[in-house]
Structure formats: structure tokens, C-alpha cells
Amino acid sequence: LCETAGMSYRHFPASLYEAMPWKNGGGSSSEIFRYPENQQAWQWRVSVAEVASDGAFSLFPGCQRSLTLLSGAGMQLHFEDRSVALMPPHASLYFSGEQQVSAELIDGATTDFNVIWQSNTHHVSVERRAMLGTLWFIPEEKVSWLLYFISGHGTLKSEPDSPEIQTGDSLWLCPNNSQQRLVLEAFGEALWVKITAL
């Protein structure tokens, strides 16, 4: 996992996210990270999307998806068999990447947090959690965590060269068996993405 970079964590500053406009002109995506890194055939991918207009989502056969509203008035997601409202403050939804989905903005553009993963290689869960001090990450076989800071700030107290993590940044945590734990001190709110290899 994180050992691909020779460390037990990776910090992704929001200032380095690169927005890529969609081909249909309806918005843009800023990829935070994909695994394996720099590979077209990725197993999971995390990004932030700016949705500027109504339109259909891309299909991702063989994948599952999670979508969480970060800002804006929300959107109505229209599936073939149902419609679901994604509303403030941070509504979230899981759905299959094979489903036909179109988005209808409720009142202007939105910003959304997206996770897409291959269902035959990983299981992923996404939770919104408050952070009010010291948090321990214990090594767990085949498990890593990616935290997206909705608000607040934090630092890895167990890592002497850890940078300050700010609002909008992401942190990928991979405790390994050579260390007892990773210790995060953080205050604010984050989306916690638990990534389990199958």
C-alpha cells in the first residue's frame, strides 16, 4: 500500500490538486489519488468534482461508487428506477458504477467527494466523523485509511516530519506491522474512507 512510497502515510495538499475539465463541459474533477499510482488500470480512485450543470454520470463497469456532497445546495440523482436527493450539509450515497445516473442541480453548482473502486479487488466505506484530539490508527491486515479534511487541521504526532494537514487536504494512512500505531492529532471534521483489500 503506502509502502510504494517507502512510508506509512501520504499527504495530499489541496493546493496540488489539478482540476481536469470534463469532455461534456459540465464540470471538472480533481484527482486526489489512484491506486496503483500513475496506472490507467486503477483499483480505487479518490477525487473532488465541481459539478456546474445538469448531466449524466460516466459509467464505470465492475465498480462501486460513493458520492458525498461537500458544498452547494445539492442535487437530485435520477436512476432508472428511483431518484435520490443529495442535500446539505454532507449527504452521501453508494451506488453501482454500472448504473445509468443523471444529476439535476437544485440551485447552482456543487462540490462533491467521489470514491470509485473495483468491487472484485477492494471494499470501501465512507463515514463523516468529528475529530477532537488524539486518534490512534492500529495496523490491520489489508486495511488503509484515507481522510479528507472537510474542516479543521491536524498533524501526525507519531511521525516527526509530518506536515500540517489543512482543510481540503487528504491524508492516506497505512499503519504497518513494523510500527505499533500512527497517532493523529486533529480538530475539525473529515470524511474517513476505509479501504480493505480483498
C-alpha positions in Angstrom: 0.0 0.0 0.0 1.7 3.2 1.2 5.0 1.2 1.0 5.0 2.1 -2.7 6.4 5.5 -1.4 8.5 4.0 1.4 6.4 5.5 4.2 3.4 4.7 6.3 1.5 7.8 5.2 1.0 10.1 2.3 -0.1 13.8 2.5 -2.0 15.3 -0.5 -2.3 19.1 -0.1 -5.3 20.7 -1.7 -3.0 23.2 -3.4 -1.6 20.4 -5.6 -5.0 19.0 -6.8 -5.2 19.6 -10.5 -8.6 20.2 -12.0 -9.4 18.4 -15.3 -12.4 19.7 -17.2 -15.0 17.2 -18.3 -15.4 16.5 -22.0 -19.1 17.5 -21.8 -18.2 20.8 -20.3 -20.4 20.3 -17.3 -17.8 20.5 -14.6 -14.3 19.2 -13.6 -12.6 16.6 -11.5 -9.5 17.0 -9.3 -8.0 13.6 -8.7 -6.5 13.2 -5.2 -5.0 9.7 -5.7 -5.4 6.5 -7.5 -4.1 3.0 -6.6 -1.9 1.7 -8.1 -0.4 5.1 -8.5 0.0 6.5 -12.1 -1.7 3.5 -13.6 -4.6 3.6 -16.1 -5.9 0.2 -14.7 -6.5 1.5 -11.2 -8.2 -0.4 -8.4 -9.6 2.6 -6.5 -9.6 6.3 -7.1 -10.5 9.3 -4.9 -11.4 12.8 -6.4 -13.2 16.0 -5.8 -15.6 17.1 -8.5 -17.0 20.5 -9.3 -20.5 20.0 -10.9 -21.5 23.1 -12.9 -24.5 21.9 -14.8 -27.1 19.1 -15.1 -25.9 15.9 -16.9 -25.3 12.2 -17.0 -22.5 10.5 -15.0 -19.9 8.4 -16.7 -20.3 4.6 -16.4 -17.7 2.5 -14.5 -18.4 -1.2 -15.2 -17.3 -3.5 -12.5 -17.0 -0.7 -10.0 -18.8 0.6 -6.9 -19.1 4.3 -6.1 -19.6 6.7 -3.1 -20.6 10.3 -3.6 -20.6 12.9 -0.8 -21.8 16.5 -1.1 -19.2 18.9 0.1 -20.7 22.3 -0.8 -23.6 23.8 -2.7 -27.4 23.4 -2.5 -27.4 19.8 -3.5 -28.5 17.7 -6.5 -31.2 15.3 -7.5 -29.7 12.0 -8.7 -32.0 10.2 -11.2 -31.6 6.5 -11.6 -33.6 4.2 -13.9 -35.8 3.0 -11.0 -35.6 5.9 -8.5 -34.5 9.4 -7.7 -32.4 10.4 -4.6 -31.7 13.9 -3.3 -28.2 14.6 -2.1 -28.7 17.5 0.3 -26.6 19.7 2.6 -24.7 19.6 4.8 -22.9 16.4 3.6 -25.3 13.8 2.3 -23.7 10.6 1.0 -24.8 7.8 -1.3 -23.4 4.4 -2.5 -24.3 3.1 -5.9 -23.0 0.8 -8.7 -20.8 2.3 -11.4 -22.7 0.3 -13.9 -26.0 2.2 -13.2 -27.2 4.9 -15.5 -27.3 8.1 -13.4 -28.0 11.7 -14.3 -27.6 14.7 -11.9 -30.0 17.7 -11.7 -28.6 20.6 -9.7 -31.0 22.1 -7.2 -29.7 25.6 -7.1 -26.3 26.1 -8.7 -23.0 24.3 -8.8 -21.9 21.8 -6.2 -18.6 20.3 -5.0 -18.6 16.5 -4.3 -16.2 13.9 -2.9 -16.0 10.8 -5.0 -14.6 7.3 -4.4 -14.7 4.7 -7.1 -13.4 1.2 -6.6 -13.2 -2.2 -8.3 -15.6 -4.4 -6.5 -13.5 -7.5 -7.1 -10.3 -6.1 -5.5 -11.5 -3.9 -2.6 -14.3 -3.0 -0.2 -14.7 0.7 0.7 -16.7 2.5 3.3 -17.0 6.3 3.8 -18.1 8.0 7.0 -18.2 11.6 8.2 -16.6 12.0 11.6 -15.7 14.8 14.0 -12.1 15.0 15.2 -11.5 16.3 18.7 -8.0 15.4 19.7 -5.8 12.3 19.5 -6.7 9.4 17.2 -4.8 6.1 17.0 -4.5 4.0 13.9 -3.5 0.4 14.7 -2.1 -1.9 11.9 -4.8 -4.0 10.4 -4.1 -6.5 7.7 -5.0 -5.3 4.2 -6.6 -2.1 5.6 -5.6 1.5 4.9 -7.5 4.8 5.6 -7.8 8.0 3.5 -9.0 11.1 5.4 -10.4 14.1 3.6 -10.4 17.2 5.8 -13.8 18.9 5.4 -12.7 21.4 8.1 -10.1 22.0 10.7 -6.4 20.8 10.8 -4.2 18.1 12.1 -0.7 16.5 12.3 0.7 13.1 12.7 2.3 13.1 16.2 3.9 9.7 15.6 5.8 11.0 12.6 8.5 13.6 13.3 8.5 15.1 9.8 4.7 15.2 9.4 3.3 18.3 7.7 0.3 20.3 9.0 -2.8 18.9 7.4 -5.3 21.7 6.5 -8.9 22.0 5.3 -9.3 20.4 1.9 -6.2 18.3 2.3 -6.2 14.5 2.2 -4.1 12.0 4.3 -3.6 8.4 3.4 -2.7 6.3 6.4 -1.1 2.8 6.1 0.0 1.5 9.6 2.3 -1.4 9.1 3.5 -4.2 11.3 6.8 -2.6 12.0 5.2 0.1 14.0 2.7 -0.1 16.8 0.4 2.7 15.6 0.0 6.0 13.8 -1.1 8.8 16.0 -3.1 11.7 14.5 -3.9 14.8 16.4 -6.7 16.6 14.6 -9.5 19.1 15.3 -12.4 19.5 12.8 -14.4 17.2 10.6 -13.3 14.7 8.0 -14.6 12.0 5.6 -13.0 8.8 6.7 -12.5 6.3 3.8 -11.7 2.8 5.0 -10.1 0.8 2.1 -9.9 -3.0 2.5 -8.2 -5.2 0.0 -10.0 -8.4 -0.8 
